[in-house]
Amino acid sequence: MNHRILIVDDEEAILKAIGRVLSKASHETVLANHGEEAVSCMEREVFDLLITDLKLPGISGIRVIEQFKKRFPQGQVIVITGFPSLETAQEAVGLGALEYLAKPFDMKDLETAVQRSFDLQDRRRQAYQRKLVLVVEDSPAFSKFLGQLFEIRGIPCRIAATAQEAFAALKAGPKIDLVLMDIGLPDASGLDICRQIKADAATRSIPVLIMTATYAHDPTAQTQANRAGADFFTAKPADPYELCYHVERFLDPPQEGRP
């Protein structure tokens, strides 16, 4: 499997050297020499791994990591820095960095770190593939978009456009591991569906994430969702990457070596 790697460093020689080494190992690489360029690349393309310096002109490496993890929650991060410190290491690990290499480093050490990152990522994806998300959304365009977004992340999902279809999916199997649901459905309120899911001993442990445009400006909407038993609430239009982050957080697959 070819992996896509975003490499960020303001030292041109190091940037190109890393790119050459990883390209020879059959990885697809994209190079950026400052934080703004890195964020721009993330907006256009999908990446499996970020390798970034911390001290960058403009947007710092820490902010680059934040943006990367927001967009690609399953993506791995390797930090490279000429100014290593316990404080920056702790901050990077807190944001999800798996490896932290101090410059100058041996390229063999970087290759080993990259391989460890992808081995862990593949195990995580296999764990997600054993999960199933039920998306209950009556907008064909939005449900298709969510389906594509989850597919990119290796998360299987089923689509239901009505409450009737949602209950049929919950009863028929395979087992649903998470429900992502709109409130405004043609045949019932998503809040009523949530209440029924949480009232049934067979389904009450399933996380229910509520999203809504109809009640987006109703200050009591989140309170109503909480009372219905929802585990998470967001108003539309929701940031799709933020939404994926919360879906993955609630699915919470086993993560060996998790920082």
N, C-alpha and C positions, 0 to 999 in steps of 0.2 A: 504493500500500500504506500503510495506517495503521500508525503506530508507537506503541508505548506508552512513555511517559517518566515516570520517577520523579524528582521534583524535591525536594531537601532543603535547607532553609535556615531558620535560626531568626529571620531578619528578615522579618516578615510582609509588609511592603510589597514587598520584592524577590521573595519567594516567589510572591505573587499576580501581580506584574507579569510574571514569566517564564511563569507558567501561562497568562495571558491571551494573550501574544504567540504561544506555541507552539500553543495551542488554535486561534487564528485561522489558523494554518498547517496545520490539519486533523490535528494530532497529538492522541492521547489522553494526557491528563496526570493524574497523581496527585500531590498535594502532601503533604509531611510536614515538620513544623517541628522535629523532633529525631531523633537517631539511632535510638532505640528504636522510634519510629513507623515509620521507614523500613524497618527490619528486619521489623517486623510486616507491612508492606505486601508485602514480598518473599515472605513465607511464604504469602500468600493469592493473589498474582497474578504474572503473567509480564511482564517488562519487557525492552524492547530497548535502552534508554538510561537511564543514571543521570546526573543533574546534581546535584552536591552541594557544599555549602560544606565546608571542612575543620574550622573551629572551631564545634563544635556542643555543646549541653548534653548531658551523659550520654555516650553512645557517640560517639566522634570520627568525623569524616568519613573518615579513613583506615580505621577499622574497618568503616564502612559500605561502603566500596569493596571491602574484603576479602570481606564477606558477599555483596555483589552479584556479584563475579566467581566466587565459589564456586558460586552458584546459577545464574548465567547467563554461562557462560564466553565465549559469543559476543557478549554485550552490550557496549556501548561506554560509556565514562565521560568526562564533562567535569567538571573541577574549577573551582569559582569560589571565590575567597577574598579577603578584605580584608586578609590578612596574608601576602602572597606572599614566598617565600624560595626560594633554590636548594635547600635541604635538603628542604622539603616538596614542591617540584616533582619532585625526583629520586625521592622516596618514592612519590608519586602515579603517576609514569610507570612506576616499577618494578612497581606493582600493576596496570598496564594502562590507566591514564588516557591518552586520546588527545589531549585538549585541556586547557589550563590557563589560565584567564582571571583576571586580577586585577581586583578591584572598585576603583572603579566602571568598568563596561564598557558599551560601546554594545550595545544589543539586536541591532543588525544583525550585530555580530561574533559574538554568541551564535548567531543564526540560521544564520550561515555555518558555525560550528563544528558545529552540529547536523546540517546537511545533509552536511558532510564525513563525519561519523560514520556516517550512514545509508548513504551511498554506499559506504564501506568495508565496512560490515556486509553489504550486499547482495552485494558482490563475494565476500566470504568465504563467504556462504551458497551462492552459485553453485558455489564450489570444493568445498564439502562435498557438494553434490548430485551431484558426479561421483565421490564415494566410496561404498563399500558395506560395511556392517558385518554380519558374521554372528554372531548371538547363538545360542549353543548352551546351551539351558536346558530341563530337562524339566518345570519348573513352569509350567503354562499361565498362571497369574495373574501370576507374576513376569516371564515373557517378554513378556506383553502390556503390562505396566507399562513395561518397558524400551523396547519398541517405540514406545509413546506418548511417552516421554521424548525419544527420539531424533527422533521426528517433529516435536515442538515445536522442536527445534534444527535442523531441516532436514537431518538425516542419514538417508539411506535405510538400511534394514536388512532382513535376512532372518532368519527364525527356524527353528532346527532343534532338535527335541526329543531326538534320539538321535545317536550317533556315525555311524551309517549315513547319516542325513539330512545331517549336517555334511559328510562326505566327498563325498556326491553334489553338494552345493552348491558345494564347492570345485572339483570336476571339471567340472561342467556350465557354469559361468559364469552371469552376467557375473562379471568378476574381483572377488574379495573383497579388500578393503584392510585389514581388521582382524577378528580373531576374539575375541569376548568369551565365555568358556566356563566353565561349572560343572565341578567335578571329578566329582561324583557323578551319572553318567548311567546309564540303565537297561541299556545294552548294552556299555559300556566306561568306563574311567576317562578323565577329561579330560586327565590327565597323559600317558596313552598316545597320545591324539589329538595332543597338543602335540608329543610326540616325533616322530610321523610327519610332522606338518606341517614341523617343523624339519629333518627328515632328507631331505625331498624338495626338490631344487633348484628346482622350479617354485613352491614355496610357502614356502620357508624365510625369505624376506624379509618375510612377513606378520607384523605384530605380534600376539602372542597374549597376551590379558589373562585371567588365571585368577581366578575367585571361587569360594568354597566355604563351605558351612555345616558339612558333614560333618567337615571337618578344621580347623574354625575354632580349636579349642583344642589342636591338635597342634603342638607347638613345632617339629617337623621339616617341617611342611607347606610352608612357604615355601622351605626348602632343596630339597625334592623338586621343587617347581615350577620353581625356578631351574635345577636339574639337567636338567629336561625341556626347558628352553629358553624358558620363559615370560618375557615381557618385563615383566610386572607381576603382582602377586599381592595379593588382598585377601580378608578373611574376611567372610562374611555375618553379620548384615545390614549391607551396605555402604551408606554415605551415597550416595544416588543422584546427587546433584549432584557429589560428589567423583568418582564413577565416570565421569560425563559429562566432567568436566574431563580425566581421564586418557585417555579415548577420543579427545577432541578433540586432546589433546597428541600422541598417537601418530599420528593422521591428519595433523596438521600441514600444512594446506593453505597455498598461497602467500598471504602476507598483506602486501599493499602498504601501505606507511606504518606497518608494525608498530613500536610503540615499542621 
